[in-house]
Amino acid sequence: MYLTIKPFLVAAALAVAFAYFALRARLLVQVLQTVTRPGPDRLSFLGRRLQAVLIDVIGQRSVRRKKLPGLAHTLIFWGFIVITIGTVEAMVEGMFHGANLSLLSPSLHGYYLTVADLFTLGVLLGVAFGFFRRLVLKPRYLHTGPDALMVLAITGTLMLSLFLMNAFRMVAFPDNPLHQAFLVSGSLGRLVQSFGLSPEGAYAGMEVFYWTHLLLVLGFLMYIPRSKHLHILAAGPNIFFKHIGTEKPMEVTNLEDEKATNFGIGKVSDISWKNGLDLYACTECGRCEEVCPADLTGKPLSPARLVHDFRVELLNNKEKVLAKKFEELAPMVREESGVTDAVIWACTSCRACEEACPVFIEQTNLIFETRKNLVLMESRFPPELQTVFRNMENNFTPWAFGHDTRADWCRNLDVKQMADHPTAEVLYSARDPFSRKVVVDRGIRTGAASRWFNLRPGPSGNSSACRSA
């Protein structure tokens, strides 16, 4: 009787879980399509983007910059990739008895079972370190909540259920030659066998752990789109669409656009699709907070908390965003949202948070665009900036000296001025500190400054120059 209805039960469970997951994922994509600010073009440098996916997603390089946490995460990541093949096989076999990889190649199936068994152990080791780090080491920047501990517990239970399912299978079908492939599960199988279980009892135990594993997988699948572990889906695409280039200038705002009714981010609907993808991709690892000079000196800004507050605001108001009821949205900068004036103006613009982020979130773009909205739309900024703005309006510099003396700093440096070479193609050339390659920066003509630069002749033979006009 059970074997007759099992395929229908498995099919029903799969249909419900995948349908719910598809609906939630579709909703998240629609939110990114509805937000109003145009996103950046992130389809250039396709080769470098694919390389980034191979190195930083598949190879986990950016995660492994922290050695022990990175190794633990890599074990879990690769373990899930390998184990997912077996999970899909178990789903198919649940609906079609006997349909497994051994039909294609018994020897290849045996090799896979050995690899999967070892990776299951690797995931358990990674989960154990995750618990140890969060409950014992407790680094300051790693904020441990029930969500993170629950996911670690679910992951560990998934691996244990897989081991026990294999162990009971070995006792239920003792003559199956593929059982020799279970290097780790084999020890558990011999322990189960020592209890003197009959093949029928062992089969019942195998089915119990089969359903435990299957329902946990499907439950986790349904949970992902509603949790901080949404990064499992969003981190890969976010790495693909990361900023390519040595420097990261502020996004250009066309102040002369007569059709523009808003500048910057005033409400959560004013973000771009890339900002939204950043919010989805955050792993809440705290690495950005660890290096943030504002947070380290006691300022109210935490880049991790900022991203979290933006994401909560976006997801809590997704129905209004999708219905385009933007007028009903509250301002992003307010006490209730956690994003306050003090938070926004505490940033030093150093982008250390972005350098530390393993999934290449652009936290400072959220801050810069929110500042733009406060300044341009509300004339709302710290009083210390009043003098700077007045000087820029009167003298075209942030300092209180005349326009005609703004280039005096480079008078004795043998630096040619823009006024002497108005058609110069290159003002500064930058050297990438990682690849050591020279990257020509043409954006400085419009005011974007290189983060790493050397004053030297450009590739066309013209000397690097400072602006005097």
C-alpha positions in Angstrom: 0.0 0.0 0.0 2.7 2.5 1.0 4.8 1.8 -2.2 1.6 2.5 -4.2 0.9 5.9 -2.8 4.5 7.0 -2.2 5.0 8.3 -5.8 1.9 10.5 -5.5 2.9 11.8 -2.1 6.4 12.7 -3.4 5.0 14.3 -6.5 2.5 16.4 -4.4 5.2 17.6 -2.0 7.5 18.6 -4.9 4.6 20.4 -6.7 3.6 22.4 -3.7 7.2 23.3 -2.7 8.4 24.3 -6.2 5.3 26.2 -7.0 5.5 28.2 -3.8 9.3 28.8 -4.4 8.6 29.9 -8.0 5.9 32.4 -6.9 8.1 33.9 -4.3 11.1 34.2 -6.6 8.9 35.7 -9.3 7.7 38.3 -6.8 11.3 39.3 -5.9 12.2 39.6 -9.6 9.1 41.8 -10.2 10.2 44.1 -7.4 13.5 44.6 -9.1 11.7 45.4 -12.3 9.4 47.9 -10.7 11.8 50.1 -8.8 12.1 53.5 -10.5 15.8 54.5 -10.8 17.6 53.4 -13.9 20.2 50.8 -13.2 23.8 50.8 -14.4 24.9 49.0 -17.6 26.5 45.8 -16.3 26.7 43.7 -19.4 30.1 45.0 -20.7 33.3 43.1 -19.9 31.5 39.8 -20.3 34.7 37.8 -20.2 35.8 39.3 -16.9 32.3 38.8 -15.5 32.3 35.1 -16.3 35.8 34.9 -14.9 34.5 36.4 -11.6 31.8 33.8 -11.4 34.2 31.0 -11.8 36.7 32.4 -9.3 34.5 34.0 -6.7 31.3 31.9 -6.9 32.6 28.4 -7.9 36.1 28.9 -6.5 34.8 30.9 -3.4 38.0 33.1 -3.5 36.4 36.2 -2.1 34.8 34.2 0.8 38.2 32.5 1.6 39.9 35.8 2.3 39.0 34.8 5.9 40.7 31.5 6.1 38.8 29.3 8.6 35.3 30.8 8.0 36.0 30.8 4.3 37.1 27.1 4.4 33.9 26.2 6.3 31.7 28.1 3.9 33.5 26.5 0.9 32.9 23.0 2.4 29.2 23.8 2.8 28.9 25.4 -0.6 30.6 22.5 -2.5 28.9 20.0 -0.3 25.5 21.3 -1.3 26.4 21.2 -5.0 27.5 17.6 -4.8 24.7 16.5 -2.5 22.0 18.2 -4.6 22.7 15.7 -7.4 21.8 12.9 -5.0 18.8 14.8 -3.7 17.4 15.2 -7.2 18.1 11.5 -7.7 16.1 10.7 -4.5 13.2 12.8 -5.7 13.1 11.1 -9.1 13.4 7.6 -7.5 10.6 8.5 -5.0 8.3 8.9 -8.0 9.7 6.2 -10.2 11.0 3.3 -8.2 14.5 2.1 -9.3 15.2 5.2 -11.4 18.7 6.3 -10.3 22.1 7.0 -11.7 23.1 3.3 -11.6 20.9 2.8 -14.7 23.5 5.0 -16.6 26.6 3.5 -15.1 26.8 1.5 -11.9 30.6 2.2 -11.5 30.1 5.9 -12.0 27.2 5.8 -9.6 29.5 4.2 -7.0 32.1 6.8 -7.4 29.5 9.5 -6.9 28.2 7.9 -3.7 31.7 7.9 -2.3 32.3 11.6 -3.1 28.8 12.6 -1.8 29.4 10.6 1.4 32.7 12.5 2.0 31.2 15.9 1.1 28.3 15.2 3.5 30.9 14.9 6.3 32.6 18.1 5.0 29.3 20.0 5.3 28.8 18.7 8.9 32.3 20.0 9.8 31.5 23.4 8.2 28.2 23.5 10.2 30.1 22.6 13.4 32.5 25.4 12.9 29.6 27.8 12.2 28.1 26.9 15.6 31.4 27.2 17.3 32.1 30.6 15.7 28.7 32.0 16.6 28.3 30.6 20.1 31.9 30.4 21.4 34.2 32.8 19.4 31.4 35.4 18.9 33.3 38.0 16.8 32.0 41.5 17.4 30.9 42.1 13.9 29.0 38.8 13.5 25.5 39.4 14.7 24.0 36.0 15.6 20.2 35.7 15.5 17.8 32.8 15.6 17.6 32.8 11.8 21.3 32.0 11.3 21.3 29.3 14.1 18.1 27.7 12.6 19.7 27.5 9.2 22.8 25.9 10.6 20.6 23.4 12.5 18.6 22.6 9.4 21.7 22.1 7.4 23.2 19.8 10.0 20.0 17.8 10.3 19.9 17.4 6.5 23.4 15.8 6.5 22.6 13.5 9.5 19.3 12.4 7.9 21.3 11.6 4.7 23.9 9.5 6.6 21.1 7.6 8.5 19.1 7.0 5.4 22.2 5.4 3.8 22.9 3.5 6.9 19.5 1.9 7.2 19.5 1.3 3.4 22.7 -0.9 3.9 20.9 -3.0 6.4 17.6 -3.2 4.4 19.5 -4.3 1.2 22.7 -6.0 2.4 23.5 -7.6 -0.9 23.7 -4.3 -2.9 27.3 -3.9 -4.1 27.0 -0.1 -4.2 27.0 0.0 -0.4 30.8 -0.5 -0.5 30.9 3.1 -1.7 29.7 4.5 1.6 32.9 5.2 3.5 31.3 7.3 6.3 27.7 6.0 6.2 29.2 2.4 6.3 30.2 2.9 9.9 26.7 4.0 10.9 25.3 1.1 8.9 27.4 -1.4 10.9 26.2 0.3 14.1 22.5 0.0 13.0 23.2 -3.7 12.0 24.5 -4.4 15.5 21.0 -3.7 16.9 19.7 -6.8 15.1 17.1 -5.0 13.0 15.3 -7.1 10.4 15.5 -5.9 6.7 11.8 -4.9 7.1 12.5 -2.7 10.1 15.6 -1.2 8.5 13.5 -0.4 5.4 11.0 1.4 7.6 13.9 3.4 9.2 15.3 4.2 5.7 11.9 5.6 4.7 11.6 7.7 7.8 14.9 9.4 7.1 14.1 9.6 3.4 11.1 11.7 4.2 13.0 13.7 6.9 15.6 14.6 4.3 13.1 15.3 1.5 10.8 17.5 3.6 13.7 19.5 5.1 15.0 20.1 1.6 11.6 21.3 0.4 10.9 23.3 3.5 14.3 25.0 3.2 13.6 25.7 -0.5 10.3 27.5 0.5 12.1 29.3 3.3 14.9 30.8 1.2 13.0 33.6 -0.6 11.7 34.9 2.7 14.9 34.9 4.7 18.4 36.4 4.9 19.5 33.2 3.1 18.1 34.7 -0.1 21.8 35.3 -0.8 21.9 31.7 -1.9 20.0 32.8 -5.0 21.2 36.4 -5.4 25.0 36.2 -4.6 26.0 34.6 -7.8 24.2 37.1 -10.1 25.4 40.0 -7.9 29.0 38.9 -8.4 28.4 38.6 -12.2 27.0 42.2 -12.2 29.6 43.7 -10.0 31.4 46.9 -10.9 34.3 46.2 -13.3 37.2 48.6 -13.1 39.8 50.0 -10.8 37.8 52.9 -9.4 34.2 53.3 -8.4 33.1 56.9 -9.1 29.8 58.2 -7.7 26.9 57.7 -10.1 26.5 60.7 -12.4 23.3 62.7 -11.9 22.0 64.9 -14.7 21.0 68.0 -12.8 19.9 69.7 -16.1 17.3 67.0 -16.9 14.1 69.0 -17.1 11.9 65.8 -17.0 13.4 64.7 -13.7 11.1 65.0 -10.7 13.4 63.4 -8.2 17.1 63.0 -7.5 18.7 60.2 -5.5 17.0 57.9 -3.1 14.2 59.4 -1.1 12.0 56.4 -0.8 12.8 52.7 -1.1 11.2 52.7 -4.5 13.9 55.1 -5.8 16.6 52.4 -5.8 17.8 50.7 -9.0 17.6 47.1 -9.9 21.3 46.7 -8.9 20.7 48.3 -5.5 17.9 45.8 -5.0 20.0 42.9 -6.1 22.7 44.1 -3.6 20.0 43.9 -0.8 19.0 40.4 -1.8 22.7 39.2 -2.0 23.7 40.3 1.5 24.9 37.3 3.6 25.0 39.4 6.9 28.5 38.1 7.5 29.6 41.4 9.0 32.8 41.8 7.2 31.9 45.3 6.0 31.2 46.3 9.6 34.5 44.9 10.7 36.5 47.3 8.5 34.2 50.3 8.6 36.0 53.3 10.2 32.7 54.9 11.1 31.5 51.9 13.0 35.0 51.3 14.5 35.0 54.8 16.0 31.5 54.5 17.5 29.6 56.3 14.8 26.0 55.1 14.2 26.7 53.7 10.8 27.1 50.0 10.2 27.2 49.1 6.5 25.7 45.7 7.3 22.8 47.2 9.3 22.2 49.8 6.6 21.8 47.1 3.9 19.6 45.1 6.3 17.3 48.1 7.0 17.0 48.9 3.3 16.1 45.3 2.6 13.5 45.2 5.4 12.0 48.4 4.1 11.8 47.1 0.5 10.3 43.7 1.4 7.9 45.1 3.9 6.6 47.5 1.2 6.8 45.2 -1.8 3.0 45.2 -2.4 3.0 49.1 -2.6 6.1 49.0 -4.9 4.5 46.4 -7.2 1.2 48.4 -7.3 3.3 51.5 -8.0 1.7 53.3 -5.0 4.9 55.2 -4.5 3.1 58.2 -2.9 2.1 55.9 0.0 5.7 55.0 0.9 7.4 56.7 3.8 10.7 58.5 3.4 13.7 56.2 3.7 15.5 58.4 6.1 13.6 58.4 9.3 14.0 57.0 12.8 11.6 54.1 12.4 13.5 52.7 9.4 16.9 52.7 11.2 18.3 54.8 8.4 18.7 58.2 10.0 20.5 61.4 9.1 23.2 60.5 11.5 23.7 57.1 9.8 23.8 58.6 6.3 26.3 61.3 7.1 28.6 59.2 9.2 30.1 57.5 6.1 33.6 58.5 5.2 33.2 57.4 1.5 36.3 55.1 1.8 34.5 52.1 0.3 36.3 49.7 2.7 33.0 47.9 3.1 32.9 47.2 -0.6 36.5 45.9 -0.6 35.7 43.5 2.3 32.3 42.3 0.9 32.6 38.7 -0.4 29.6 39.2 -2.8 30.6 42.7 -4.0 27.7 44.7 -2.6 27.9 48.4 -3.3 26.9 49.8 0.1 28.2 53.3 -0.5 26.1 53.9 -3.6 23.0 53.6 -1.4 24.5 56.2 0.9 25.6 58.6 -1.8 22.3 58.5 -3.6 20.4 59.0 -0.3 22.6 62.0 0.5 21.9 63.4 -3.0 18.2 63.3 -2.3 18.5 64.9 1.1 20.6 67.8 -0.3 18.9 68.3 -3.7 15.3 67.6 -2.8 15.1 68.7 0.9 18.1 71.0 1.4 18.8 68.8 4.4 22.4 68.3 5.4 24.8 68.8 8.4 25.4 72.5 9.1 29.2 71.9 8.7 28.6 71.5 4.9 27.1 74.9 4.5 30.5 76.5 4.2 31.7 73.9 1.7 28.6 74.4 -0.5 28.9 78.2 -0.4 32.6 78.0 -1.4 31.8 75.6 -4.3 29.1 78.0 -5.5 31.2 81.1 -5.2 34.8 79.8 -5.9 34.2 76.5 -7.7 36.3 74.8 -4.9 35.4 73.6 -1.4 38.0 75.8 0.1 37.8 79.6 0.7 40.3 80.8 -1.9 39.7 82.4 -5.3 38.9 80.6 -8.5 42.1 82.0 -10.1 44.3 80.3 -7.5 42.8 76.9 -7.5 45.7 75.3 -9.5 48.5 76.8 -7.3 49.0 73.5 -5.6 50.7 72.0 -8.7 52.6 75.1 -9.8 56.0 73.7 -9.0 55.3 70.0 -9.7 55.9 70.0 -13.4 52.3 69.1 -14.0 50.8 70.6 -17.1 47.4 72.3 -16.8 44.2 71.5 -18.6 44.1 75.1 -19.8 47.3 74.5 -21.8 46.0 71.2 -23.3 42.2 71.6 -23.7 42.0 68.6 -26.1 44.0 66.2 -23.9 42.4 62.7 -23.9 43.9 61.5 -20.6 44.5 63.5 -17.3 45.4 60.7 -15.0 46.3 57.0 -15.5 45.7 54.5 -12.7 47.5 51.4 -11.8 45.4 48.5 -10.5 47.1 47.5 -7.2 46.0 43.9 -7.6 46.8 43.1 -11.3 49.5 45.9 -11.6 48.0 46.7 -15.0 47.7 50.3 -16.0 44.1 51.3 -16.4 43.4 54.6 -18.3 40.7 56.6 -16.4 38.8 58.9 -18.7 36.2 59.7 -16.1 38.4 62.3 -14.3 37.5 64.9 -16.9 34.1 64.9 -15.3 35.3 65.0 -11.8 35.7 61.3 -10.8 38.9 60.8 -9.0 41.0 57.7 -9.2 41.6 55.9 -5.9 45.1 54.8 -6.9 47.0 57.0 -9.3 50.4 58.0 -10.4 51.2 61.3 -12.1 53.1 60.4 -15.3 52.9 60.8 -19.0 49.8 59.3 -20.5 49.8 56.7 -23.3 49.5 59.4 -26.0 52.7 61.1 -24.8 50.9 64.0 -23.1 51.8 64.6 -19.5 49.1 64.0 -16.8 47.6 67.3 -16.0 45.5 69.0 -13.3 42.4 71.1 -14.1 42.8 74.8 -14.0 39.7 75.8 -15.9 
